[in-house]
Amino acid sequence: MSRAAMSCVERAKRELLPLELACYHALREMPGGTAGFAAQYGRNPSTMQHKLSPTQRTHNLTPVEVEEITAYTRDPRIVDSMIAAFGNACWVDLQPLLDRQQREHQGEVEALAGVLSSAGEALRKQSVLLERLGHHLSDGVLDHGEVAECKQLIQRVYGALLLLERTLDHHVEGGPAHG
């Protein structure tokens, strides 16, 4: 099976990235890019371009800038990178759940629908992981890029399972009474 070479942008969407590259790609894909971020946070756009450039080693992001970029972009690749560096941990973005819970009524049907939706999302992400892993193993070779993609998908599965757990807790603790 032939393997087509991926561009760095395609790889950035599939693989876990080092923190600097995660920040670079997150801002690059935002409307306004680095200049928009710099204007929003009162940073020098030229300096930020240097700090974010994958080829520039004389300027580095500060922890405060990484925090601001994370808040500005809400790009999961940045958090994925930090979690990978931390090791043996996972994270979940609870904002979609919180948004959904705010929209839903607290009736029995809506609460059950939230649980089923979260369970379905967890299963969908597991299915994507297994499908991609099967595809990568079909040629008998598993390269570094494929392993990196699978690791990112595993993090997504962990997150979906944590979201399911949070939904179940909400259903029991804050949802409608069961009789």
C-alpha positions in Angstrom: 0.0 0.0 0.0 1.5 3.3 -1.0 1.5 6.2 1.5 1.0 9.7 0.2 3.1 12.3 2.0 1.0 14.6 4.2 1.6 18.3 4.4 2.5 19.8 7.8 -1.0 21.2 8.0 -2.6 17.8 7.5 -0.2 16.3 10.0 -1.1 19.1 12.5 -4.7 18.0 12.3 -4.0 14.3 12.9 -1.1 14.1 15.3 -0.1 15.3 18.7 2.1 18.3 18.3 4.8 19.9 20.4 3.4 22.8 22.3 5.0 25.5 20.1 3.6 23.9 17.0 0.2 23.5 18.5 0.2 27.2 19.3 1.4 28.1 15.9 -1.2 26.0 14.1 -4.0 27.2 16.4 -3.4 30.8 15.7 -2.7 30.2 12.0 -6.2 28.8 11.6 -7.9 31.6 13.5 -9.6 34.4 11.6 -7.1 37.3 11.9 -4.3 34.9 12.8 -1.4 36.1 14.9 -2.1 39.8 14.2 -5.7 39.4 15.5 -4.4 37.7 18.7 -1.7 40.4 19.1 -4.2 43.2 18.8 -6.6 41.5 21.3 -3.9 41.0 23.9 -1.8 44.1 23.3 1.2 42.1 22.0 3.6 43.2 19.3 2.5 41.3 16.1 6.1 41.0 14.8 7.4 39.6 18.0 4.6 37.1 18.2 5.3 36.0 14.6 8.9 35.3 15.6 7.9 33.5 18.8 5.4 31.3 16.8 7.6 30.6 13.8 8.7 26.9 13.7 12.0 28.0 12.2 12.8 30.8 14.6 14.7 29.6 17.8 15.8 33.0 19.2 12.3 33.9 20.5 10.2 31.6 22.7 6.6 31.8 24.0 6.2 32.6 27.7 3.8 30.6 29.8 1.5 33.6 30.0 1.4 33.8 26.2 0.6 30.1 25.9 -2.2 30.7 28.4 -3.5 33.6 26.3 -3.3 31.7 23.0 -5.2 28.8 24.6 -8.0 31.1 25.9 -8.1 33.0 22.6 -8.2 29.9 20.3 -9.7 27.2 22.5 -7.8 24.9 20.2 -7.7 21.4 21.8 -4.3 20.6 20.2 -2.6 23.0 22.7 -4.1 21.1 25.7 -3.4 17.8 24.0 0.2 18.8 23.8 0.4 19.7 27.5 -1.4 16.5 28.5 1.0 14.4 26.4 3.9 16.1 28.1 2.4 15.5 31.6 1.7 11.8 30.7 -0.9 9.3 31.9 -3.6 11.9 32.0 -6.5 13.1 29.9 -8.8 16.1 29.6 -12.2 16.9 28.4 -13.7 20.2 27.2 -16.9 20.4 29.2 -18.1 23.6 27.4 -20.3 21.6 24.9 -21.9 19.7 27.8 -22.5 22.9 29.8 -23.9 24.6 26.7 -26.3 21.7 26.0 -27.3 21.5 29.7 -28.2 25.2 29.6 -30.4 24.7 26.6 -32.1 21.6 27.8 -35.1 21.5 30.1 -34.6 19.4 33.2 -37.3 16.9 32.2 -36.7 13.2 32.3 -36.6 12.7 28.5 -34.0 15.5 28.0 -31.8 14.1 30.8 -31.9 10.7 29.3 -31.2 12.1 25.9 -28.1 13.8 27.3 -26.8 10.5 28.7 -27.5 8.7 25.5 -25.9 11.5 23.4 -22.7 11.4 25.5 -22.6 7.6 25.3 -23.0 7.7 21.6 -20.2 10.3 21.3 -17.9 8.1 23.3 -18.7 5.1 21.1 -18.3 7.1 17.9 -14.9 8.3 19.0 -13.9 4.7 19.9 -15.1 3.6 16.5 -13.0 6.2 14.7 -9.9 5.1 16.8 -10.4 1.4 15.9 -11.1 2.2 12.2 -8.0 4.3 11.9 -5.9 1.7 13.8 -7.1 -1.1 11.5 -6.4 1.0 8.5 -2.8 1.7 9.7 -2.2 -2.0 10.5 -3.5 -3.2 7.2 -0.1 -2.9 5.5 1.7 -4.5 8.4 3.7 -1.4 9.3 2.9 1.2 12.0 5.0 4.3 11.6 5.5 7.2 14.0 2.9 9.4 12.4 0.3 6.7 12.6 1.1 6.1 16.3 0.9 9.8 16.9 -2.5 9.9 15.2 -3.8 7.0 17.3 -2.5 8.6 20.5 -4.5 11.8 19.7 -7.6 9.7 19.0 -7.1 7.8 22.3 -7.1 11.2 24.1 -10.4 12.0 22.3 -11.9 8.7 23.5 -10.7 9.5 27.1 -12.4 12.9 26.9 -15.6 11.4 25.5 -15.7 8.9 28.4 -15.1 11.7 30.9 -17.9 13.7 29.3 -20.2 10.6 29.6 -19.3 10.3 33.3 -20.0 14.0 33.9 -23.4 13.7 32.1 -24.3 10.7 34.3 -23.3 12.5 37.4 -25.4 15.5 36.4 -28.3 13.3 35.6 -28.2 11.7 39.1 -27.2 14.8 41.1 -28.8 17.7 39.4 -31.3 16.1 37.1 -34.9 15.1 37.7 -35.9 13.1 40.8 -36.3 9.3 40.2 -39.1 7.6 41.9 
